Amino acid sequence: MAIFKKKPDLDKKDALLCIPEKNSLVEETYLDSGDLILSYPALYKPFFMNIQKIIRRNPQATFLRKIQLDRLGIDVWLLLDGKKNVKTLIKEFAVLHTLNYKEAEISVTLFLRSLGEKGVIGIKEP
């Protein structure tokens, strides 16, 4: 008997209707070059926690991780308002950069997936 049940994977149509939301713990820092640094707390893996316990008196459970976004990443980041679904973000990104829908879809969905895996954004199902 399984204690934890895995959620069924969403099909493409349902995934495009999901709403990405920024993590409230993420801090934004703009550089002079125009790039954006996103800083967010991340948990140490158990192996490194054990090493810290040996070396330090007060081990820390988290550390600050950073991601640097370029112009395209910044444009997607600024479109995230917690109200627009992925499909709307793709359309707006395509218009902003004069791309066809398919090119924008691939770029935006891969970027959002990467941010989601890192915990920088969360995804709400409609």
C-alpha positions in Angstrom: 0.0 0.0 0.0 1.4 3.4 -1.0 1.3 6.1 1.6 2.1 8.9 -0.8 0.3 9.0 -4.1 1.9 10.8 -7.0 -0.3 13.4 -8.7 -1.1 12.4 -12.3 0.9 14.4 -14.9 -1.1 17.2 -16.5 -1.6 17.1 -20.2 -0.3 20.0 -22.3 -3.7 21.8 -22.5 -4.1 21.7 -18.7 -0.5 22.7 -18.0 -0.9 25.8 -20.2 -3.8 26.9 -18.0 -1.8 26.8 -14.8 -0.8 30.1 -13.2 2.9 30.6 -12.2 3.5 32.6 -9.0 6.7 34.1 -7.7 8.1 32.7 -4.4 7.7 35.4 -1.8 11.2 34.6 -0.4 13.0 35.6 -3.7 14.9 38.8 -3.6 15.6 40.8 -6.8 18.8 42.8 -7.4 19.4 44.6 -10.7 22.9 45.0 -11.9 24.4 47.9 -13.9 24.7 45.6 -16.9 20.9 45.3 -16.9 20.8 41.7 -15.7 18.8 40.6 -12.7 20.0 38.5 -9.8 17.4 36.4 -8.0 18.4 35.3 -4.5 16.5 32.6 -2.7 17.0 30.3 0.3 17.8 26.6 -0.5 18.1 23.7 1.9 21.4 21.8 2.4 21.3 18.2 1.5 21.5 15.8 4.5 25.1 14.8 3.7 26.3 18.4 3.9 24.1 19.0 7.0 26.0 16.2 8.8 29.3 17.7 7.8 28.2 21.0 9.2 27.2 19.5 12.5 30.7 18.1 12.8 32.5 21.4 11.9 30.2 24.0 13.3 28.5 24.5 16.6 25.4 26.0 15.1 24.8 24.4 11.7 22.6 26.3 9.2 19.8 24.4 7.5 19.7 26.8 4.5 22.0 28.9 2.3 21.4 31.6 -0.2 21.4 30.5 -3.9 21.5 33.0 -6.8 20.4 33.0 -10.4 21.4 35.6 -12.9 18.7 36.4 -15.6 19.5 37.9 -19.0 17.1 40.2 -20.9 14.8 37.4 -22.0 14.6 35.9 -18.6 13.8 39.3 -17.1 11.0 39.8 -19.5 9.4 36.5 -18.5 10.0 37.2 -14.8 8.3 40.6 -15.1 5.3 39.1 -16.8 4.7 36.8 -13.7 2.0 38.5 -11.7 0.2 35.5 -10.2 -2.9 36.1 -12.3 -1.9 35.2 -15.9 -1.8 31.6 -17.0 1.1 30.1 -18.9 -0.7 30.4 -22.3 -1.2 34.2 -21.7 2.5 34.6 -20.8 3.6 32.8 -23.9 1.4 35.0 -26.1 2.6 38.2 -24.5 6.3 37.1 -24.7 5.8 36.2 -28.4 4.4 39.7 -29.2 7.1 41.4 -27.1 9.9 39.6 -29.0 8.2 39.2 -32.4 8.3 35.4 -32.2 5.9 32.8 -33.5 3.8 31.1 -30.8 5.7 27.8 -31.0 9.1 29.4 -30.5 7.8 31.4 -27.5 6.1 28.3 -26.1 9.3 26.3 -26.0 11.4 29.1 -24.5 8.9 30.2 -21.8 7.9 26.7 -20.7 11.5 25.5 -20.4 12.3 28.6 -18.4 9.3 28.2 -16.1 10.1 24.6 -15.6 13.7 25.5 -14.6 12.5 28.1 -12.1 9.9 25.7 -10.7 12.5 23.0 -10.2 14.6 25.5 -8.2 11.7 26.6 -6.1 11.8 30.2 -7.4 8.2 29.9 -8.6 5.2 27.9 -7.8 2.4 26.7 -10.1 -1.3 26.9 -9.2 -3.7 24.7 -11.1 -6.8 26.5 -12.4 
